[in-house]
Amino acid sequence: MSIALGGCLKGPPVEFGLTEDTGGHITYVLGAAVALARRSDVDRIEIVTRLIDDRTLGAAYAVPEERIARKLYVRRLDTGDRRYLSKEAGVADRPAFRSALICYIAGLPRMPDLIHAHFADAGEIALAVRDRFGIPFVYTAHSLAIEKAAIASDETSLAVRIREEDRIIGAADAVIASSRDEAERQLMLYPSACSSRIHSIPPGASLDGQQHENLAEAERLVAPFLRDPAKPMILAIARPVAKKNLAGLIELYALDADLRARANLVILAGLRDGPGTGECEQRQVIGSLLEHLDRHDLYGSLALPKRHRQEDVASLYGLARETGGVFANAAFTEPYGLTLTEAALHGLPVVATCHGGAPDIVAGLGHGSVADPRDPAGFAAAIRALLDDRGRWEKASEAGRRNSRALNWNSYAERFVAVIKPLIVEQSLPRGEQSPTRLLLCDIDNTVTGCRIGASELARYLAREVPLGFGVATGRSLQEALRLLREWQMPDPHVLITSVGSEIYWWEAGRLVPDVAFRAHIDQGWVPELVEARVAAIRDVRPQRPVEQRRHKRSYLVDDPSVVAAVRDAVADLPVRVVYSHGRFLDILPESAGKGMAMIWAARRLGIPRDRVYAAGDSGNDLDMLAMCRNPILVANHSDELASLARSAGVYVSRRAHAAGIVEGMRAYAGRVAA
């Protein structure tokens, strides 16, 4: 059962922008539900929302039950107040909705196995349902108030939302994020967040049927506004809310004479009947767009269609592509940005905000660039750079088409089910109740991964060696480590050592829990502000993206290896460990952290002697773990950073690469014991 209270929700075609809260989350809720309903292991999907009886919005939202597919329904509950309510006004209606939902569930012949709450208001309802019936719930935030705090004026209202979101983040059985930035940075800003319960699952690129393009219809939609419709089109599609910065996009376009001469600007900002219609923020934003149109005299080069159909959106993407245009997302912050993936699907290059989850999408799809909307001239320059370089434009267009195929709702549903199954059916340790008597720790990138055949061989080996505990030690975050392990079909590890040995997680009763004792241990003497200050004074050392920084890790990029010595000298008097790997990555950790120290900590917790611990790796960030291990394995594809270790006595250097080299090393050590 999904709960979504905000906006006007119905089956396709969705009337995006009908109200200021009818936005991209509707695509998410429907796309996920449709894909889950297709699965044989899902019996029924219900999306529960408010019943709205408002003639100006249409009769569809007053229908108590709407069937969308064979196993998929929208359920609208009557709270006694049938008006459309904005997010703020809906707070007063929430107790009535909670009572109606509890009454509805109590009367069902079979209760839901799981509830998926969209936004914190639905999370509050799901929490009450769990308290009453014991049904677990997962939470998807979609848009977090803590990200809006820097740009909003109503701090009191946001403070209330932040407290509510924090409560739900802490209470949910699992939290589903759409991007690495949301999972590892945005959500972790909340005091109650626990990274072991946060899972990054990118949503699909569009709803079914949204890819069809009718260029003639798109031309008719914008023709009344444009003097020269053949010019490249800068396209923006967003709800008319302040954080989307649509007025700022018009402003930067208007102030760049070259951009105005080179391209048209087309903004699809929801549905409206006139500047005085809609909710308060909606009216203010639309009024601002029209005011900018008039003030800068953009008649003939700026299109602001009042109304459109869902199929028109796909057609506009196509028309923008055919004119050699660009999709622009200049939001002050964008938690994810489904429009960016939709643009990729249609082969339309993008320039997106650098704040929020958008950089992850653009980096993954390779279909454009990011820029700071707070630097209007820089953002305009990024758009011009794509428009003026046809080769770069074509490369971005093709990359978007190619890479967006992996962003589909079926893939989302598969990963979603993998997350929720342990919540529905309590599981024990991955390989049963027998405690491991030996421990194998492996790096992931280019050690476990790199060869599918070798990975399958390692998985089979681990399945046979039941008393052998399996763990990973990686520079990646927990969420990225889990994603890769599932992608390579590896068994769930007993222990995950992540973020270059600054975090440890354990499987307990089918769920991951952080090792808080290890966290407290490495926290002693750790002052990251001192590290940052020392490194900031060194040239040619750049901090990695905020999403790569962790509580006990500061990560940098270096282009010149000689700089590493200067960094080591700068922090020599601090209780820290410097890890340099792959010729450009530099991590600074507490002195008592690192893969090697974490390996020793994990072995002690499991009660496994050091001589029964094995470690496999391939790069410089594995060095301390391999050097501290009495049974180290270097896979054949190891980097030159480990050349000196490879010549050391007692190190097994495999003839085979990647995961096959791990198996070879383990069998070699077993042979030595037998001999």
SULGI-V722460 format. One record per pair of residues at least 12 apart in sequence whose C-alpha atoms are under 6 Angstrom apart, sorted by the first residue. I is the first residue (numbers start at 1). GAP is how many residues later the second one is. Records with the same first field share a line. If there is no record, write none. Layout:
BEGIN
I = GAP / GAP
END
This chain:
BEGIN
1 = 44 / 45 / 46 / 114
2 = 45 / 113 / 114 / 115
3 = 44 / 45 / 114 / 119
4 = 45 / 114
5 = 44
6 = 15
7 = 14 / 15
8 = 14
11 = 57
13 = 297
17 = 222 / 253 / 254
18 = 253
20 = 262
31 = 176
35 = 374 / 375 / 378
36 = 377
37 = 34
44 = 27
45 = 27
46 = 26 / 27 / 28
47 = 27 / 28
48 = 26 / 27 / 28
49 = 27
50 = 26 / 27
51 = 25 / 26 / 27
52 = 30 / 31 / 32
53 = 29
64 = 12
79 = 17 / 18
98 = 27
114 = 21 / 22 / 23
115 = 22
116 = 21 / 22 / 23
117 = 22
118 = 22
119 = 22
120 = 45
123 = 45
137 = 35 / 36
138 = 34 / 35 / 36 / 37
139 = 36
140 = 36
143 = 192
145 = 17
166 = 24 / 26
169 = 24
170 = 22 / 23
174 = 23
175 = 23
176 = 23 / 24
177 = 22 / 23
178 = 22 / 23 / 24
179 = 21 / 178
181 = 176 / 366
183 = 17
184 = 363
185 = 362
196 = 316 / 317
203 = 209
204 = 203 / 204 / 205
205 = 136 / 137 / 202 / 203
206 = 136
210 = 104
211 = 103
213 = 101 / 102
214 = 101
215 = 100 / 104
218 = 97 / 98
225 = 75 / 78
226 = 74 / 75
227 = 73
231 = 32
232 = 31 / 91 / 92 / 93
233 = 30 / 31 / 32 / 87 / 92
234 = 30 / 31 / 91 / 92 / 93
235 = 31 / 32 / 92 / 93
236 = 31 / 91 / 92
237 = 30 / 31
238 = 31
239 = 30 / 31
240 = 29 / 42 / 45
243 = 88 / 89
244 = 87
245 = 86
247 = 42
252 = 124
264 = 37
265 = 37
266 = 36 / 37
267 = 37
271 = 35 / 36
272 = 34
275 = 12
321 = 27
326 = 23 / 24
327 = 23
328 = 22 / 23 / 24
329 = 23 / 24
330 = 23 / 43
331 = 22
333 = 22 / 23
334 = 22
335 = 21 / 22
336 = 21 / 22
344 = 56 / 57
345 = 56 / 59
347 = 50 / 53 / 54
348 = 49
349 = 18 / 19 / 47 / 48
350 = 18
351 = 17 / 18 / 19
352 = 18
353 = 17 / 18 / 19
354 = 16 / 17 / 18
365 = 35 / 38
366 = 33
367 = 29 / 30 / 32 / 33
368 = 28
422 = 88
427 = 82 / 83
428 = 81 / 82
436 = 31 / 32 / 33
437 = 30
438 = 30 / 31 / 174 / 175
439 = 29 / 30 / 31 / 174
440 = 30 / 173 / 174 / 175
441 = 30 / 31 / 174
442 = 30 / 31 / 173 / 174
443 = 29 / 30 / 31 / 174
444 = 30
446 = 212
447 = 170 / 211 / 212
448 = 210 / 211
450 = 208
454 = 205 / 206
455 = 204
458 = 201
459 = 31
470 = 23 / 24
471 = 22 / 23 / 24 / 25
472 = 24 / 25
473 = 24 / 25
474 = 24 / 26
475 = 23 / 24 / 25
476 = 22 / 23
477 = 21 / 22
478 = 20
494 = 13
500 = 94 / 95
501 = 92 / 93 / 94 / 97
502 = 50 / 91 / 92
522 = 68 / 70 / 71
526 = 64
541 = 16 / 17
542 = 14 / 15
543 = 13
544 = 12
552 = 37
553 = 35 / 36
554 = 33 / 34
555 = 31 / 32
556 = 30
557 = 27 / 28
558 = 26
559 = 25
575 = 16
576 = 13 / 14 / 15
577 = 12 / 13 / 14
581 = 39 / 40
595 = 30
596 = 28 / 29 / 32
611 = 19
614 = 17 / 18
615 = 17 / 18
616 = 17 / 18
617 = 17
618 = 20
619 = 20
620 = 21
632 = 19
633 = 19 / 32
634 = 19
635 = 19 / 22 / 23 / 26
636 = 18 / 19 / 20 / 21
637 = 20
END
